[in-house]
Amino acid sequence: EVSSVYPNPFNPSTTIAFDVSQTTDLSIFIYDISGRLIETIANESFYPGKHSLNWHANGLSSGIYFAKISSSSYSQTHKLMLMK
């Protein structure tokens, strides 16, 4: 479960914080407003507990992006706003 995305709006980086209840293969992808994959932040196993990952949007234009967090049994999307 994603506990927070902060700051949001952000410039140039934001932190995605999440909790894992059991060892899970988890992917975090960043998409632009048109649905194009921009970056893969994670695609690995996470152990139970609290985790956080930073996304640095250096070189990207201001606008709306989406972080999709998914595992085999879970999927959630968060709207991110990059303001330069």
C-alpha positions in Angstrom: 0.0 0.0 0.0 1.3 3.5 -0.9 1.4 5.6 2.2 2.4 8.9 0.6 3.8 10.7 -2.4 5.6 13.8 -1.2 6.1 16.6 -2.1 3.4 16.8 -4.7 3.5 19.1 -6.7 7.3 18.7 -6.9 10.4 20.1 -8.5 12.6 18.2 -9.5 12.1 15.1 -7.2 9.5 13.4 -5.2 9.4 10.4 -2.8 7.0 7.5 -3.1 6.6 5.8 0.3 4.9 2.5 0.6 4.3 -0.4 3.0 4.8 -4.1 2.2 3.0 -6.7 4.4 4.9 -9.7 2.9 7.8 -10.3 0.6 6.5 -9.1 -2.7 7.7 -8.6 -6.3 6.8 -5.0 -6.9 7.0 -2.7 -9.9 6.8 1.1 -10.0 6.5 2.7 -13.4 6.2 6.4 -14.3 4.0 7.4 -17.3 3.3 10.7 -18.9 -0.1 12.2 -19.5 -0.4 10.3 -22.9 0.3 7.0 -21.2 3.9 6.6 -22.5 6.3 4.8 -20.2 8.9 7.4 -18.9 10.8 5.4 -16.4 10.9 2.2 -14.3 11.7 3.1 -10.7 11.5 -0.4 -9.3 11.0 -3.9 -10.6 12.2 -6.1 -7.7 11.4 -8.0 -4.6 10.7 -6.0 -1.4 10.7 -7.4 2.1 7.9 -6.6 4.6 8.1 -3.1 6.1 8.2 0.5 5.1 10.1 1.5 2.0 10.6 4.7 0.0 12.0 5.5 -3.4 12.9 8.9 -5.0 12.0 9.8 -8.5 14.1 12.5 -10.1 12.4 14.2 -13.0 15.4 16.1 -14.3 15.1 16.9 -18.0 11.4 16.4 -18.1 8.8 19.1 -18.9 6.4 20.5 -16.3 3.1 18.6 -16.3 1.2 15.7 -15.0 2.7 12.2 -14.6 1.4 9.0 -13.1 3.2 6.5 -10.8 1.7 3.0 -11.2 2.6 0.7 -8.3 1.7 -3.0 -8.9 2.3 -6.5 -7.8 0.6 -9.8 -8.7 -2.3 -9.0 -6.4 -2.3 -5.2 -6.1 -2.3 -2.2 -8.4 -2.6 1.5 -7.6 -1.9 4.7 -9.6 -1.0 8.1 -8.2 -1.1 11.4 -10.0 2.1 13.5 -9.8 2.5 17.1 -10.8 5.9 18.4 -11.9 6.1 22.2 -11.7 9.3 24.0 -12.8 
